């Protein structure tokens, strides 16, 4: 497969706020994917109390991390924030993968349209 892609983590609330305010978003049944163009790739994961109690929220974030690690191949580059929705907990991983790859494709297309 090649070398692993270097991805930083978004941990500061100011960076989350900037992504939420300025980024393009793609909604799926299980999560929302925000993407903001940047020279480096960074990712953050969010699961609110709407998803469930602490155990469910932690599980949702683990699933989002696994999803990103498994399906992200380096394009598009930028800051990502993945926000869990309740159906994420019941969805099969391959369905989530399809949704994630479609979201990346759509966000990449939106980014290319913006540049033209």
N, C-alpha and C positions, 0 to 999 in steps of 0.2 A: 504494500500500500504506500510506502514512502514514509517520510518523516511526519511526526505528529505536528499539527498546526498549533502555533503558540497563541493561546487565548487568555487574556487577562480577565479578572473578575471585577465587576462593578460593585463597590461596597459603600460609597458615599451617597448620602441622600441628595446632594446637589447634582450629582451625575444622573441619578435616577430621574430627578425632576426635569433636568435638561432633555433627557431622552423622551420622557412622557410629553413634554411641551412641544418639541420640535420634530420628533420622528414620524415616519410613516408607520401606520399600523395595519396589520392583517389579522382579521378575526377568524378563528376556526371554532368548531363546537367545543373543543377541549381546552383551548388556550388562546391568548392574544400575543402576537409577535410584533414588537416594536423594533424598528431599525432606523438608526441615524448614521449617515456617512461619517467616517472618521478614518484617519490614516492607520490606526491599529484596530485590532478586533478585541472587544471586551464584551462580556455577557453578565447579566444579572437575572436573578430568578425571584419571583414574587408569588406568594400564595396568601390571600387575605383570609379573614375569619369566615368569609362566605363559603370557602372551600370546606371548612370543618374545624374541628378542634386541633390542638397542636400536633398530634400524631398524624392526622390526615394532611395537614399543611406540610409537615416535614416529608411525608411520602410523596406528595405532589411535587415538591421542589426536587427531590431525588429523581423522580421520573423525568422532570424537565432537564435536569443536568445530564442524565443518561441519554435522553433524546438528542440534545445538542451535541454531546460527545460522539454519538454514533452516526448522526446524519449530516452534520456540518462539515463541508469539504473546503472551506476557505473563501467561498464566494457567496454573497457579497461581503466586502470588508466593512467593518464599522462597529458601532455599539448596538448590542441587542439587549432587550429586556423581554423575558418571557413571563407572562402572567397566567397563572393557572385558573381554570374554571372547574367547577365541581365534576363534570363528566370526565375529566382527565383521570380520575381515580378508577373509573369503571371501564375505560377504553383499553383495547388491546394495543400492545406496543407497535405492531406493524401498522395499525390504523393511524396512530399518532405520528409515525414516521412518514406516512403518505401526506398527512396534513402539514407536517413541518416542511417537507420538501416542496410542497405546493406553495406554502407561505414564502419560503426563500425565493422561489422562482418568481412569484408575484412581486415581492419587494425589490428584487433585482431588476425586473422589468420596469417598475415604477421609477427606480433610480436612473435607469438608462434614459427613460422618457424625459426626466427632469433635466438631465445634462444636455439634451439636444435642443 
